[in-house]
């Protein structure tokens, strides 16, 4: 059952991406009404404000293109501790911030699952797998590495925090992929991940893909973490992101996925990431992401207010 206490944690990290603006994401989610949206559904909503990492150190790496390695490592360490602690008090919702934050949230939730004697499962809703290692990335933008780190891929030791409880690749389901680099594609093929690109959604519909994964989580008595990237959505409905990829999920596909997640009662934590208000249009992406979060938490179609833009 979804916890009736939601804890909002703003994560103004933008060091993982190649452009400025994601640090304004937490404020945009709040301005779009995430607190009243959840409170209207009967949740106790606790807004812990924004978190910040400790001091970062300068870390050198053989790959010269890496950007802000020390800062992202510091964010990861702090967020892993935060996710672990807060998930013992309620359902944490991490308001990003770029997707590098998931390196910390996934590993903190995996520690929580281990403490409860369970496995962590991750539903990754994104156009990218973010499965680069520190060695394979050619852009140097570290929002492209969180899944590789969290699942224990090689090359992070000594640069990122130690990883006592990696996420099992076979416990990760990625839906909506449509931009995969060759190095990431190789890891997807060989690593045991459950992967459904946009063609799979076109051919099978999103219901069967989500339902199949949820059955696996239920059978394993697993704990479910959901990571929702703005670019999972088609840029026609969600322009406020720096990594737009055409052909994403539609409004109804996204809401249906959220409604199914709510019905499952399995979700224990949520990332809302990559919102860049500087690129948005009159807040429409922030409002849509808040509406999707509300659907995940139980809002039905008949409860949804009519909006104009």
Backbone as CSV, one residue per row, in Angstrom:
resi,resn,N_x,N_y,N_z,CA_x,CA_y,CA_z,C_x,C_y,C_z
1,UNK,0.846,-1.203,0.000,0.000,0.000,0.000,0.879,1.249,0.000
2,UNK,0.519,2.236,-0.793,1.266,3.484,-0.827,1.130,4.196,0.508
3,UNK,2.270,4.648,1.051,2.295,5.328,2.332,1.450,6.591,2.262
4,UNK,0.729,6.895,3.344,-0.133,8.084,3.358,0.622,9.340,3.796
5,UNK,1.921,9.231,3.970,2.749,10.392,4.314,3.772,10.596,3.205
6,UNK,3.646,11.702,2.492,4.574,12.031,1.412,5.578,13.061,1.913
7,UNK,6.825,12.804,1.632,7.891,13.709,2.055,8.577,14.254,0.803
8,UNK,8.443,15.541,0.573,9.027,16.193,-0.593,10.446,16.648,-0.281
9,UNK,11.354,16.330,-1.184,12.756,16.695,-1.019,13.227,17.349,-2.309
10,UNK,13.500,18.624,-2.261,14.001,19.329,-3.432,15.483,19.054,-3.635
11,UNK,15.835,18.742,-4.876,17.233,18.399,-5.202,17.685,19.293,-6.356
12,UNK,18.211,20.490,-6.057,18.560,21.438,-7.116,19.921,21.153,-7.750
13,UNK,20.104,19.936,-8.220,21.363,19.569,-8.864,21.257,19.809,-10.366
14,UNK,22.276,20.460,-10.910,22.334,20.634,-12.362,23.726,20.314,-12.904
15,UNK,24.623,19.889,-12.010,25.986,19.592,-12.441,26.059,18.388,-13.376
16,UNK,25.026,17.534,-13.345,25.055,16.347,-14.183,24.699,16.591,-15.630
17,UNK,24.159,17.755,-15.935,23.729,18.040,-17.303,24.612,19.108,-17.922
18,UNK,24.492,19.264,-19.217,25.371,20.184,-19.927,24.847,21.599,-20.047
19,UNK,23.702,21.889,-19.421,23.166,23.240,-19.520,22.532,23.641,-18.200
20,UNK,22.391,24.933,-17.986,21.850,25.452,-16.739,20.328,25.418,-16.755
21,UNK,19.733,25.390,-15.566,18.287,25.514,-15.440,17.622,24.465,-14.586
22,UNK,18.192,23.253,-14.499,17.557,22.194,-13.717,17.534,22.507,-12.226
23,UNK,18.411,23.396,-11.779,18.398,23.736,-10.360,17.123,24.473,-9.958
24,UNK,16.389,25.000,-10.943,15.119,25.677,-10.661,13.942,24.700,-10.619
25,UNK,14.198,23.432,-10.935,13.127,22.449,-10.985,12.319,22.324,-9.707
26,UNK,12.968,22.180,-8.526,12.173,22.037,-7.305,11.205,23.192,-7.073
27,UNK,11.642,24.413,-7.334,10.747,25.568,-7.162,9.588,25.512,-8.145
28,UNK,9.857,25.055,-9.374,8.795,24.970,-10.375,7.752,23.927,-9.981
29,UNK,8.184,22.783,-9.448,7.221,21.787,-8.992,6.343,22.341,-7.877
30,UNK,6.949,23.079,-6.976,6.159,23.670,-5.883,5.202,24.728,-6.425
31,UNK,5.686,25.563,-7.350,4.823,26.591,-7.928,3.680,25.979,-8.719
32,UNK,3.901,24.790,-9.287,2.859,24.095,-10.057,1.844,23.393,-9.160
33,UNK,2.051,23.449,-7.859,1.019,22.988,-6.932,1.142,21.560,-6.459
34,UNK,2.367,21.037,-6.350,2.479,19.639,-5.937,2.002,19.417,-4.511
35,UNK,2.197,20.394,-3.630,1.751,20.202,-2.236,0.225,20.104,-2.157
36,UNK,-0.536,21.082,-2.674,-1.994,20.927,-2.598,-2.524,19.746,-3.407
37,UNK,-1.864,19.400,-4.518,-2.326,18.262,-5.320,-2.299,16.978,-4.502
38,UNK,-1.260,16.788,-3.709,-1.155,15.585,-2.886,-2.032,15.689,-1.643
39,UNK,-2.086,16.877,-1.056,-2.915,17.064,0.138,-4.389,16.830,-0.178
40,UNK,-4.831,17.240,-1.357,-6.229,17.041,-1.750,-6.588,15.567,-1.884
41,UNK,-5.578,14.716,-2.030,-5.815,13.275,-2.126,-5.790,12.598,-0.760
42,UNK,-5.669,13.398,0.285,-5.722,12.854,1.636,-4.377,12.518,2.240
43,UNK,-3.294,12.943,1.593,-1.971,12.647,2.119,-1.526,13.713,3.102
44,UNK,-0.791,13.286,4.099,-0.013,14.220,4.894,1.220,14.555,4.076
45,UNK,1.420,15.829,3.766,2.530,16.239,2.916,3.522,17.027,3.760
46,UNK,4.735,16.551,3.800,5.816,17.216,4.531,6.844,17.677,3.513
47,UNK,7.051,18.971,3.419,8.036,19.518,2.486,9.298,19.842,3.275
48,UNK,10.341,19.067,3.040,11.601,19.252,3.760,12.474,20.343,3.137
49,UNK,11.957,21.014,2.116,12.770,22.026,1.455,13.816,21.386,0.565
50,UNK,14.818,22.161,0.215,15.875,21.670,-0.669,17.056,21.157,0.143
51,UNK,17.671,20.098,-0.347,18.880,19.571,0.276,20.086,20.014,-0.531
52,UNK,21.223,20.006,0.116,22.483,20.360,-0.533,23.549,19.375,-0.087
53,UNK,24.508,19.087,-0.945,25.554,18.138,-0.568,26.601,18.789,0.315
54,UNK,27.434,17.955,0.906,28.595,18.478,1.596,29.615,18.993,0.593
55,UNK,30.722,19.476,1.121,31.768,20.017,0.260,32.287,18.933,-0.677
56,UNK,32.473,19.300,-1.927,32.990,18.346,-2.901,34.491,18.550,-3.061
57,UNK,35.152,17.482,-3.432,36.587,17.555,-3.670,36.852,17.464,-5.163
58,UNK,38.019,17.905,-5.554,38.422,17.790,-6.956,38.897,16.362,-7.192
59,UNK,38.234,15.674,-8.132,38.576,14.286,-8.438,39.055,14.223,-9.884
60,UNK,40.220,13.684,-10.082,40.731,13.517,-11.438,40.457,12.096,-11.911
61,UNK,40.245,11.973,-13.214,39.879,10.686,-13.806,40.563,10.574,-15.158
62,UNK,40.907,9.365,-15.591,41.561,9.222,-16.899,40.719,9.722,-18.070
63,UNK,39.384,9.731,-17.920,38.535,10.243,-18.996,38.473,11.762,-18.869
64,UNK,39.112,12.496,-19.761,39.237,13.939,-19.577,37.952,14.722,-19.802
65,UNK,36.921,14.103,-20.383,35.709,14.867,-20.697,34.746,14.962,-19.517
66,UNK,34.979,14.221,-18.441,34.046,14.202,-17.325,33.903,15.590,-16.708
67,UNK,32.660,15.948,-16.416,32.361,17.272,-15.868,31.807,17.141,-14.452
68,UNK,32.358,17.922,-13.538,31.832,18.040,-12.170,31.786,16.688,-11.449
69,UNK,32.810,15.873,-11.624,32.811,14.541,-11.020,32.731,14.625,-9.501
70,UNK,33.514,15.491,-8.904,33.495,15.620,-7.452,32.154,16.076,-6.925
71,UNK,31.532,17.034,-7.612,30.231,17.542,-7.169,29.155,16.467,-7.260
72,UNK,29.115,15.724,-8.369,28.094,14.686,-8.532,28.314,13.561,-7.518
73,UNK,29.560,13.208,-7.244,29.838,12.197,-6.221,29.335,12.657,-4.855
74,UNK,29.514,13.949,-4.549,29.039,14.474,-3.268,27.513,14.455,-3.192
75,UNK,26.847,14.833,-4.271,25.384,14.745,-4.318,24.932,13.300,-4.098
76,UNK,25.622,12.360,-4.754,25.230,10.954,-4.672,25.328,10.444,-3.246
77,UNK,26.411,10.760,-2.565,26.591,10.300,-1.183,25.502,10.863,-0.269
78,UNK,25.243,12.162,-0.397,24.229,12.784,0.449,22.841,12.229,0.160
79,UNK,22.493,12.057,-1.114,21.151,11.596,-1.470,20.930,10.139,-1.093
80,UNK,21.961,9.318,-1.162,21.812,7.934,-0.722,21.454,7.883,0.758
81,UNK,22.125,8.680,1.556,21.808,8.735,2.993,20.407,9.293,3.217
82,UNK,20.061,10.343,2.467,18.740,10.967,2.622,17.633,9.998,2.244
83,UNK,17.776,9.316,1.107,16.746,8.373,0.666,16.563,7.257,1.690
84,UNK,17.657,6.750,2.202,17.557,5.677,3.194,16.820,6.147,4.447
85,UNK,17.203,7.302,4.958,16.600,7.803,6.198,15.127,8.161,6.003
86,UNK,14.834,8.914,4.958,13.478,9.440,4.780,12.498,8.327,4.416
87,UNK,12.963,7.301,3.709,12.062,6.208,3.334,11.599,5.404,4.535
88,UNK,12.225,5.611,5.676,11.738,5.003,6.905,10.658,5.812,7.588
89,UNK,10.375,7.015,7.058,9.394,7.911,7.673,8.146,8.105,6.815
90,UNK,8.224,7.776,5.542,7.110,7.980,4.630,7.564,7.678,3.220
91,UNK,6.805,8.177,2.250,7.135,7.973,0.842,7.868,9.199,0.324
92,UNK,9.171,9.089,0.049,9.907,10.257,-0.440,9.646,10.523,-1.912
93,UNK,9.469,11.797,-2.242,9.348,12.253,-3.625,10.462,13.267,-3.846
94,UNK,11.390,12.905,-4.726,12.562,13.732,-4.974,12.288,14.638,-6.168
95,UNK,12.342,15.940,-5.919,12.028,16.939,-6.932,13.327,17.443,-7.537
96,UNK,13.628,16.970,-8.772,14.889,17.358,-9.396,14.775,18.651,-10.158
97,UNK,15.940,19.137,-10.589,17.210,18.455,-10.585,17.351,17.476,-11.735
98,UNK,18.627,17.313,-12.183,18.882,16.415,-13.293,18.941,14.961,-12.820
99,UNK,19.024,14.033,-13.800,18.861,12.613,-13.479,20.060,12.017,-12.762
100,UNK,21.152,12.760,-12.619,22.253,12.249,-11.810,21.817,11.992,-10.374
101,UNK,20.754,12.665,-9.939,20.290,12.476,-8.559,19.882,11.030,-8.285
102,UNK,19.476,10.295,-9.332,19.013,8.924,-9.124,20.133,7.978,-8.727
103,UNK,21.373,8.355,-8.973,22.484,7.543,-8.474,22.398,7.421,-6.951
104,UNK,21.963,8.496,-6.302,21.809,8.466,-4.855,20.484,7.892,-4.397
105,UNK,19.389,8.282,-5.061,18.083,7.814,-4.589,17.932,6.309,-4.759
106,UNK,18.395,5.763,-5.882,18.271,4.320,-6.083,19.114,3.537,-5.079
107,UNK,20.333,3.994,-4.829,21.193,3.238,-3.934,20.738,3.377,-2.482
108,UNK,20.200,4.535,-2.123,19.637,4.673,-0.779,18.414,3.802,-0.576
109,UNK,17.567,3.736,-1.601,16.381,2.876,-1.506,16.761,1.396,-1.526
110,UNK,17.836,1.055,-2.236,18.292,-0.332,-2.224,18.779,-0.727,-0.833
111,UNK,19.428,0.192,-0.162,19.831,-0.063,1.230,18.607,-0.252,2.117
112,UNK,17.578,0.560,1.922,16.338,0.425,2.687,15.697,-0.941,2.432
113,UNK,15.633,-1.342,1.160,15.052,-2.644,0.820,15.829,-3.770,1.469
114,UNK,17.149,-3.671,1.449,17.973,-4.709,2.059,17.710,-4.807,3.550
115,UNK,17.560,-3.676,4.189,17.281,-3.693,5.628,15.958,-4.397,5.923
116,UNK,14.996,-4.267,5.006,13.701,-4.914,5.199,13.671,-6.338,4.654
117,UNK,14.827,-6.824,4.207,14.904,-8.179,3.693,14.234,-8.369,2.342
118,UNK,14.250,-7.311,1.528,13.578,-7.344,0.236,14.540,-6.895,-0.851
119,UNK,14.135,-7.069,-2.099,14.885,-6.572,-3.242,14.262,-5.265,-3.723
120,UNK,15.109,-4.343,-4.177,14.596,-3.128,-4.805,14.385,-3.387,-6.292
121,UNK,13.226,-2.984,-6.783,12.924,-2.962,-8.202,12.812,-1.505,-8.636
122,UNK,13.207,-1.222,-9.874,13.194,0.151,-10.388,12.444,0.179,-11.709
123,UNK,11.450,1.073,-11.795,10.794,1.370,-13.069,11.386,2.672,-13.580
124,UNK,12.068,2.585,-14.709,12.843,3.699,-15.272,12.104,4.211,-16.499
125,UNK,11.435,5.346,-16.365,10.647,5.936,-17.439,11.454,7.082,-18.034
126,UNK,12.060,6.838,-19.187,13.075,7.752,-19.696,13.309,7.426,-21.169
127,UNK,13.737,8.417,-21.928,14.133,8.143,-23.308,15.555,7.610,-23.386
128,UNK,16.316,7.734,-22.303,17.709,7.282,-22.252,17.873,6.259,-21.134
129,UNK,18.766,5.280,-21.314,19.007,4.327,-20.226,19.950,4.844,-19.150
130,UNK,20.694,5.910,-19.442,21.661,6.474,-18.487,22.583,5.393,-17.944
131,UNK,23.118,4.608,-18.876,23.883,3.424,-18.541,25.353,3.548,-18.960
132,UNK,25.814,4.785,-19.121,27.235,4.986,-19.373,28.027,4.809,-18.078
133,UNK,29.262,4.348,-18.213,30.198,4.368,-17.106,31.054,5.629,-17.217
134,UNK,31.883,5.840,-16.201,32.782,6.993,-16.258,33.758,6.873,-17.412
135,UNK,34.039,5.664,-17.818,34.974,5.452,-18.921,34.321,5.593,-20.289
136,UNK,33.039,5.227,-20.395,32.430,5.166,-21.731,31.756,6.459,-22.168
137,UNK,31.416,7.353,-21.246,30.730,8.573,-21.658,31.638,9.432,-22.523
138,UNK,31.084,9.928,-23.604,31.829,10.825,-24.484,31.418,12.282,-24.312
139,UNK,30.259,12.507,-23.685,29.818,13.878,-23.421,30.382,14.393,-22.105
140,UNK,30.640,13.477,-21.173,31.102,13.880,-19.841,29.999,14.333,-18.930
141,UNK,28.744,14.338,-19.404,27.615,14.764,-18.580,27.142,13.593,-17.709
142,UNK,27.240,13.761,-16.403,27.059,12.628,-15.506,25.604,12.311,-15.189
143,UNK,24.645,13.018,-15.826,23.270,12.519,-15.733,23.091,11.289,-16.614
144,UNK,24.133,10.922,-17.325,24.090,9.728,-18.156,24.670,8.487,-17.509
145,UNK,25.000,8.531,-16.194,25.648,7.381,-15.555,24.896,6.773,-14.370
146,UNK,23.795,7.321,-13.877,23.254,6.807,-12.607,22.859,5.344,-12.627
147,UNK,22.307,4.865,-13.739,21.897,3.464,-13.759,23.109,2.538,-13.768
148,UNK,24.160,2.939,-14.464,25.371,2.124,-14.470,25.958,2.031,-13.059
149,UNK,26.019,3.145,-12.369,26.550,3.135,-11.001,25.685,2.299,-10.075
150,UNK,24.377,2.535,-10.097,23.482,1.875,-9.142,23.435,0.371,-9.341
151,UNK,23.681,-0.098,-10.563,23.641,-1.538,-10.822,25.025,-2.181,-10.761
152,UNK,26.000,-1.445,-10.257,27.303,-2.036,-10.000,28.164,-2.278,-11.215
153,UNK,27.970,-1.482,-12.283,28.836,-1.621,-13.454,30.258,-1.189,-13.072
154,UNK,31.286,-1.706,-13.754,32.664,-1.417,-13.349,33.074,0.017,-13.637
155,UNK,34.096,0.465,-12.883,34.724,1.740,-13.173,34.377,2.874,-12.228
156,UNK,33.502,2.644,-11.254,33.100,3.720,-10.345,33.874,3.708,-9.024
157,UNK,34.494,2.575,-8.691,35.192,2.448,-7.416,36.308,3.479,-7.313
158,UNK,36.344,4.160,-6.174,37.340,5.185,-5.949,36.939,6.557,-6.429
159,UNK,35.844,6.640,-7.172,35.369,7.929,-7.690,33.987,8.284,-7.141
160,UNK,33.084,7.315,-7.105,31.767,7.480,-6.498,31.773,6.780,-5.136
161,UNK,30.769,7.026,-4.303,30.730,6.363,-2.996,30.692,4.842,-3.136
162,UNK,31.224,4.115,-2.149,31.121,2.649,-2.168,29.666,2.209,-2.280
163,UNK,29.450,1.037,-2.873,28.092,0.580,-3.202,27.841,-0.781,-2.538
164,UNK,27.394,-0.787,-1.277,27.195,-2.065,-0.589,25.966,-2.833,-1.058
165,UNK,24.968,-2.131,-1.623,23.720,-2.786,-2.014,23.344,-2.387,-3.441
166,UNK,24.059,-2.893,-4.454,23.700,-2.549,-5.839,22.330,-3.089,-6.207
167,UNK,21.687,-2.406,-7.138,20.407,-2.855,-7.681,20.690,-3.966,-8.691
168,UNK,19.929,-5.045,-8.628,20.113,-6.126,-9.601,19.606,-5.657,-10.971
169,UNK,20.414,-5.784,-12.030,19.951,-5.353,-13.348,18.639,-6.002,-13.761
170,UNK,18.429,-7.268,-13.401,17.192,-7.943,-13.782,15.974,-7.390,-13.049
171,UNK,16.201,-6.551,-12.028,15.107,-5.910,-11.295,14.774,-4.531,-11.847
172,UNK,15.416,-4.155,-12.941,15.193,-2.842,-13.561,14.379,-3.020,-14.828
173,UNK,13.309,-2.239,-14.943,12.501,-2.210,-16.160,12.563,-0.797,-16.731
174,UNK,13.065,-0.694,-17.957,13.150,0.591,-18.642,12.066,0.649,-19.714
175,UNK,11.268,1.692,-19.672,10.188,1.856,-20.639,10.295,3.236,-21.282
176,UNK,10.188,3.256,-22.613,10.190,4.522,-23.343,11.498,4.877,-24.010
177,UNK,12.465,3.959,-23.992,13.769,4.271,-24.581,13.650,4.585,-26.068
178,UNK,14.399,5.606,-26.493,14.471,5.924,-27.916,15.750,6.686,-28.260
179,UNK,16.697,6.730,-27.320,17.999,7.342,-27.574,19.037,6.573,-26.760
180,UNK,19.729,5.644,-27.430,20.659,4.745,-26.751,21.989,4.770,-27.477
181,UNK,23.071,5.086,-26.762,24.403,5.079,-27.359,24.921,3.648,-27.477
182,UNK,25.873,3.399,-28.381,26.355,2.027,-28.590,26.855,1.340,-27.327
183,UNK,27.620,2.030,-26.495,28.132,1.411,-25.273,26.988,1.028,-24.340
184,UNK,25.955,1.877,-24.274,24.799,1.566,-23.447,24.020,0.385,-24.023
185,UNK,23.892,0.352,-25.349,23.182,-0.742,-25.986,23.814,-2.083,-25.689
186,UNK,25.140,-2.127,-25.665,25.833,-3.370,-25.347,25.509,-3.812,-23.923
187,UNK,25.508,-2.875,-22.983,25.201,-3.239,-21.590,23.748,-3.682,-21.446
188,UNK,22.860,-3.053,-22.184,21.461,-3.467,-22.124,21.289,-4.894,-22.639
189,UNK,21.985,-5.216,-23.711,21.857,-6.557,-24.293,22.470,-7.623,-23.396
190,UNK,23.548,-7.298,-22.718,24.289,-8.302,-21.957,23.982,-8.296,-20.465
191,UNK,23.294,-7.256,-19.989,23.198,-7.076,-18.543,21.989,-7.665,-17.858
192,UNK,20.984,-8.121,-18.619,19.810,-8.705,-17.987,18.695,-7.736,-17.674
193,UNK,18.802,-6.489,-18.128,17.752,-5.497,-17.896,16.495,-5.862,-18.691
194,UNK,15.328,-5.494,-18.141,14.084,-5.575,-18.906,13.918,-4.246,-19.639
195,UNK,13.855,-4.288,-20.952,13.896,-3.075,-21.755,12.736,-3.059,-22.740
196,UNK,11.990,-1.946,-22.753,10.897,-1.757,-23.697,11.052,-0.375,-24.317
197,UNK,11.424,-0.337,-25.573,11.557,0.949,-26.243,10.185,1.435,-26.722
198,UNK,10.172,2.562,-27.424,8.885,3.111,-27.863,8.200,2.207,-28.877
199,UNK,8.979,1.464,-29.659,8.341,0.526,-30.585,7.562,-0.537,-29.803
200,UNK,8.108,-0.988,-28.703,7.393,-1.979,-27.890,6.074,-1.413,-27.378
201,UNK,6.069,-0.131,-27.003,4.812,0.505,-26.589,3.853,0.565,-27.770
202,UNK,4.360,0.943,-28.939,3.513,1.018,-30.132,2.890,-0.339,-30.451
203,UNK,3.674,-1.403,-30.344,3.208,-2.719,-30.761,2.352,-3.417,-29.709
204,UNK,2.640,-3.185,-28.441,1.990,-3.945,-27.374,1.062,-3.118,-26.489
205,UNK,1.213,-1.794,-26.539,0.500,-0.950,-25.594,1.223,-0.921,-24.268
206,UNK,1.055,0.164,-23.532,1.807,0.315,-22.287,1.254,-0.564,-21.170
207,UNK,-0.022,-0.969,-21.277,-0.639,-1.747,-20.206,0.073,-3.071,-19.997
208,UNK,0.288,-3.819,-21.063,0.886,-5.142,-20.902,2.316,-5.038,-20.387
209,UNK,3.040,-4.002,-20.784,4.426,-3.854,-20.348,4.508,-3.532,-18.862
210,UNK,3.698,-2.577,-18.419,3.679,-2.219,-17.000,3.159,-3.386,-16.168
211,UNK,2.082,-4.013,-16.617,1.463,-5.092,-15.838,2.413,-6.265,-15.657
212,UNK,3.149,-6.614,-16.701,4.080,-7.722,-16.593,5.167,-7.453,-15.565
213,UNK,5.689,-6.243,-15.569,6.722,-5.901,-14.594,6.150,-5.889,-13.180
214,UNK,4.976,-5.319,-12.998,4.382,-5.274,-11.661,4.108,-6.668,-11.120
215,UNK,3.761,-7.595,-11.996,3.581,-8.980,-11.533,4.886,-9.540,-10.985
216,UNK,5.996,-9.200,-11.640,7.289,-9.685,-11.144,7.636,-9.083,-9.794
217,UNK,7.351,-7.784,-9.623,7.630,-7.131,-8.343,6.792,-7.768,-7.237
218,UNK,5.523,-7.995,-7.524,4.628,-8.591,-6.538,5.080,-9.998,-6.160
219,UNK,5.439,-10.789,-7.149,5.853,-12.171,-6.885,7.091,-12.235,-6.009
220,UNK,7.966,-11.232,-6.130,9.206,-11.209,-5.356,9.060,-10.461,-4.035
221,UNK,7.847,-9.959,-3.733,7.652,-9.101,-2.559,8.653,-7.948,-2.584
222,UNK,8.817,-7.370,-3.769,9.817,-6.342,-3.940,9.348,-4.963,-3.510
223,UNK,10.309,-4.074,-3.353,10.067,-2.660,-3.079,10.295,-1.899,-4.378
224,UNK,9.383,-1.018,-4.755,9.443,-0.382,-6.075,9.784,1.103,-5.973
225,UNK,10.819,1.465,-6.723,11.206,2.861,-6.903,10.894,3.265,-8.335
226,UNK,10.250,4.410,-8.521,9.904,4.906,-9.855,10.725,6.155,-10.141
227,UNK,11.379,6.165,-11.300,12.159,7.331,-11.708,11.581,7.849,-13.021
228,UNK,10.946,9.015,-12.956,10.234,9.599,-14.094,10.993,10.811,-14.609
229,UNK,11.537,10.670,-15.807,12.256,11.740,-16.479,11.285,12.474,-17.402
230,UNK,11.378,13.797,-17.431,10.513,14.575,-18.315,10.600,14.084,-19.752
231,UNK,11.798,13.657,-20.184,11.919,13.291,-21.597,11.367,11.898,-21.913
232,UNK,10.799,11.200,-20.929,9.949,10.047,-21.226,8.765,10.489,-22.065
233,UNK,8.316,11.704,-21.836,7.139,12.260,-22.503,7.512,12.853,-23.854
234,UNK,6.550,12.893,-24.751,6.792,13.539,-26.026,7.009,15.038,-25.805
235,UNK,8.021,15.627,-26.460,8.283,17.056,-26.251,7.141,17.958,-26.682
236,UNK,6.202,17.440,-27.470,5.043,18.241,-27.825,4.162,18.567,-26.640
237,UNK,4.183,17.710,-25.615,3.390,17.973,-24.415,4.269,18.362,-23.229
238,UNK,5.586,18.141,-23.334,6.488,18.439,-22.224,7.784,19.030,-22.765
239,UNK,7.764,20.313,-23.130,8.944,20.923,-23.745,10.031,21.339,-22.758
240,UNK,9.742,21.325,-21.467,10.653,21.886,-20.481,11.763,20.954,-20.057
241,UNK,12.577,20.504,-21.018,13.666,19.590,-20.721,14.784,19.835,-21.736
242,UNK,16.014,19.673,-21.298,17.145,19.953,-22.171,17.536,18.817,-23.080
243,UNK,16.850,17.668,-22.970,17.225,16.489,-23.762,16.015,15.971,-24.532
244,UNK,15.337,16.852,-25.246,14.136,16.451,-25.972,14.455,15.421,-27.041
245,UNK,13.627,14.376,-27.093,13.734,13.344,-28.119,12.332,13.120,-28.670
246,UNK,12.085,13.348,-29.956,10.736,13.181,-30.504,10.222,11.750,-30.337
247,UNK,8.900,11.635,-30.324,8.293,10.312,-30.317,8.111,9.697,-28.954
248,UNK,7.929,10.512,-27.932,7.792,9.997,-26.583,6.380,9.615,-26.220
249,UNK,6.196,9.271,-24.954,4.896,8.836,-24.458,3.868,9.949,-24.577
250,UNK,2.641,9.570,-24.870,1.548,10.529,-24.959,1.012,10.852,-23.566
251,UNK,0.152,11.854,-23.526,-0.493,12.254,-22.276,-1.209,11.062,-21.638
252,UNK,-2.015,10.350,-22.410,-2.792,9.254,-21.837,-1.922,8.048,-21.500
253,UNK,-0.907,7.758,-22.304,-0.014,6.651,-21.960,0.665,6.900,-20.618
254,UNK,1.117,8.135,-20.417,1.804,8.461,-19.167,0.848,8.380,-17.981
255,UNK,-0.339,8.944,-18.126,-1.292,8.883,-17.013,-1.724,7.448,-16.729
256,UNK,-1.912,6.667,-17.763,-2.306,5.280,-17.549,-1.230,4.523,-16.783
257,UNK,0.032,4.754,-17.129,1.125,4.122,-16.389,1.068,4.512,-14.914
258,UNK,0.842,5.782,-14.639,0.777,6.240,-13.244,-0.415,5.634,-12.518
259,UNK,-1.553,5.567,-13.193,-2.756,4.994,-12.566,-2.540,3.520,-12.233
260,UNK,-1.872,2.790,-13.117,-1.582,1.381,-12.851,-0.617,1.227,-11.678
261,UNK,0.352,2.120,-11.593,1.286,2.067,-10.469,0.553,2.300,-9.153
262,UNK,-0.370,3.245,-9.155,-1.149,3.465,-7.939,-1.952,2.230,-7.575
263,UNK,-2.623,1.651,-8.557,-3.461,0.480,-8.284,-2.647,-0.680,-7.726
264,UNK,-1.371,-0.758,-8.091,-0.536,-1.861,-7.618,-0.224,-1.760,-6.126
265,UNK,-0.190,-0.529,-5.604,0.159,-0.339,-4.200,1.601,-0.642,-3.868
266,UNK,2.478,-0.697,-4.866,3.856,-1.149,-4.664,4.878,-0.028,-4.515
267,UNK,4.526,1.186,-4.901,5.523,2.258,-5.002,5.932,2.751,-3.620
268,UNK,7.251,2.824,-3.397,7.774,3.308,-2.124,8.563,4.614,-2.258
269,UNK,8.876,5.024,-3.482,9.643,6.257,-3.664,9.549,6.681,-5.120
270,UNK,9.779,7.987,-5.344,9.568,8.556,-6.677,10.583,9.654,-6.949
271,UNK,11.180,9.599,-8.145,12.001,10.705,-8.663,11.207,11.433,-9.739
272,UNK,11.220,12.762,-9.707,10.707,13.599,-10.798,11.892,14.440,-11.271
273,UNK,12.406,14.139,-12.465,13.707,14.697,-12.824,13.727,15.343,-14.203
274,UNK,14.768,16.161,-14.381,15.144,16.814,-15.637,14.212,17.952,-16.051
275,UNK,13.349,18.409,-15.163,12.551,19.596,-15.483,13.468,20.810,-15.526
276,UNK,13.429,21.521,-16.637,14.188,22.759,-16.795,13.204,23.886,-17.062
277,UNK,12.806,24.638,-16.020,11.794,25.680,-16.194,12.192,26.749,-17.201
278,UNK,13.495,26.958,-17.396,13.952,27.961,-18.355,13.508,27.603,-19.771
279,UNK,13.316,26.319,-20.038,12.925,25.851,-21.366,11.434,25.576,-21.475
280,UNK,10.701,25.750,-20.396,9.283,25.408,-20.372,8.449,26.524,-21.008
281,UNK,7.174,26.222,-21.217,6.226,27.180,-21.779,5.129,27.437,-20.765
282,UNK,5.225,28.556,-20.066,4.202,28.971,-19.099,3.907,27.859,-18.081
283,UNK,4.945,27.120,-17.722,4.805,26.122,-16.676,4.096,24.843,-17.072
284,UNK,3.849,24.624,-18.373,3.018,23.484,-18.762,3.670,22.146,-18.436
285,UNK,5.001,22.051,-18.547,5.668,20.789,-18.234,5.629,20.521,-16.740
286,UNK,5.873,21.550,-15.939,5.808,21.379,-14.487,4.416,20.954,-14.053
287,UNK,3.395,21.557,-14.629,2.009,21.211,-14.283,1.709,19.772,-14.678
288,UNK,2.151,19.356,-15.869,1.916,17.984,-16.303,2.614,16.991,-15.382
289,UNK,3.845,17.268,-14.991,4.564,16.353,-14.101,3.883,16.264,-12.740
290,UNK,3.368,17.374,-12.245,2.617,17.341,-10.987,1.346,16.518,-11.149
291,UNK,0.670,16.683,-12.269,-0.535,15.894,-12.523,-0.214,14.400,-12.598
292,UNK,0.916,14.053,-13.193,1.307,12.648,-13.258,1.623,12.106,-11.864
293,UNK,2.307,12.902,-11.063,2.568,12.469,-9.690,1.263,12.256,-8.935
294,UNK,0.293,13.143,-9.165,-1.006,12.988,-8.503,-1.716,11.726,-8.982
295,UNK,-1.599,11.392,-10.264,-2.186,10.148,-10.765,-1.547,8.943,-10.092
296,UNK,-0.233,8.991,-9.935,0.446,7.882,-9.265,-0.036,7.742,-7.821
297,UNK,-0.376,8.861,-7.213,-0.809,8.829,-5.817,-2.312,8.641,-5.659
298,UNK,-3.060,8.488,-6.777,-4.453,8.098,-6.649,-5.493,8.967,-7.290
299,UNK,-5.090,10.079,-7.913,-6.094,10.918,-8.561,-6.649,10.210,-9.799
300,UNK,-7.954,10.263,-9.970,-8.624,9.650,-11.114,-8.998,10.712,-12.133
301,UNK,-9.392,10.255,-13.317,-9.733,11.186,-14.391,-10.813,12.160,-13.947
302,UNK,-11.806,11.670,-13.231,-12.909,12.539,-12.829,-12.502,13.534,-11.748
303,UNK,-11.344,13.319,-11.140,-10.854,14.248,-10.122,-9.988,15.341,-10.722
304,UNK,-9.606,15.190,-11.984,-8.589,16.073,-12.559,-9.213,17.382,-12.993
305,UNK,-8.660,18.513,-12.521,-9.220,19.806,-12.926,-8.916,20.118,-14.385
306,UNK,-9.828,20.837,-15.016,-9.581,21.320,-16.372,-8.591,22.467,-16.318
307,UNK,-7.585,22.410,-17.164,-6.563,23.456,-17.177,-6.547,24.142,-18.537
308,UNK,-6.216,25.411,-18.524,-5.987,26.126,-19.765,-4.572,26.681,-19.720
309,UNK,-3.964,26.850,-20.887,-2.585,27.324,-20.943,-2.527,28.631,-21.711
